[in-house]
Amino acid sequence: MSLQVQFDQAVEDVKNLKETPANDILLEIYALYKQATVGDCNTPQPGMLDFKGKAKWESWKHKAGTSQDKAKQDYVNRVKSLVDSVGLKE
């Protein structure tokens, strides 16, 4: 199975987890997704009062320099471990 097919499946799987992951895990998944699909962070930093946006931006910014294929593989691995631990909705 190609990396792109695995990645696309992981994107669908993360939407169907039985439980919502903790915020730090959600930020990691978000950052890996953005790095895999867009590449290095290319948006200006959100304002100080946009706490959620700033956390997401910082998480993505920390992935700078990671290749898109590596980010896809890391995303697939992270989602697979979540599916193994919490399972998918029926």
C-alpha positions in Angstrom: 0.0 0.0 0.0 1.5 3.4 -1.0 2.2 6.0 1.6 -0.4 8.3 0.1 -3.1 5.6 0.5 -2.1 4.9 4.1 -2.1 8.7 4.8 -5.6 9.1 3.3 -6.8 6.2 5.4 -5.3 7.6 8.5 -7.0 11.0 7.8 -10.4 9.2 7.7 -9.5 7.0 10.8 -8.7 10.0 12.9 -12.2 11.4 12.3 -13.7 8.1 13.6 -11.9 7.5 16.8 -14.0 6.3 19.7 -12.6 9.0 22.0 -11.2 12.5 21.3 -7.5 12.5 22.0 -5.9 14.9 24.5 -5.1 18.4 23.3 -1.4 17.7 23.0 -2.0 14.7 20.8 -4.5 16.7 18.7 -1.9 19.4 18.2 0.7 16.9 17.2 -1.7 15.3 14.7 -2.6 18.8 13.3 1.0 19.7 12.9 1.9 16.5 11.1 -1.1 16.9 8.8 -0.2 20.5 7.9 3.4 19.6 7.4 2.4 16.6 5.2 0.0 18.5 3.1 1.4 22.0 2.9 5.0 21.8 4.0 6.8 24.3 6.3 4.5 26.8 8.1 3.8 29.6 5.7 1.3 31.7 7.6 1.9 34.7 10.0 1.8 34.0 13.7 -1.7 34.5 15.2 -2.2 37.3 17.7 -1.6 36.8 21.4 -5.3 36.5 22.3 -5.9 33.7 19.8 -4.7 31.0 22.1 -6.0 28.1 20.1 -4.6 29.4 16.8 -1.3 30.3 18.4 -0.9 26.8 19.8 -1.7 25.2 16.4 0.7 27.6 14.7 3.5 26.9 17.1 3.0 23.1 16.9 3.2 23.3 13.1 6.2 25.7 13.2 8.1 23.1 15.2 7.8 20.6 12.3 9.7 23.0 10.0 12.3 21.1 7.9 10.5 17.8 8.1 9.9 16.4 4.7 6.3 15.9 3.6 6.8 12.1 3.2 8.3 11.9 6.7 5.4 13.9 8.1 2.9 11.6 6.3 4.6 8.5 7.7 4.7 10.0 11.2 1.0 10.9 10.9 0.1 7.4 9.8 2.1 5.9 12.7 0.6 8.2 15.2 -3.0 7.6 14.1 -2.4 3.9 14.0 -1.2 3.9 17.6 -4.4 5.9 18.5 -6.6 3.4 16.7 -4.9 0.6 18.5 -5.3 2.2 21.9 -8.9 3.6 21.7 -10.4 2.0 18.6 -12.8 3.2 15.9 -16.5 4.0 16.1 -18.6 1.1 14.9 
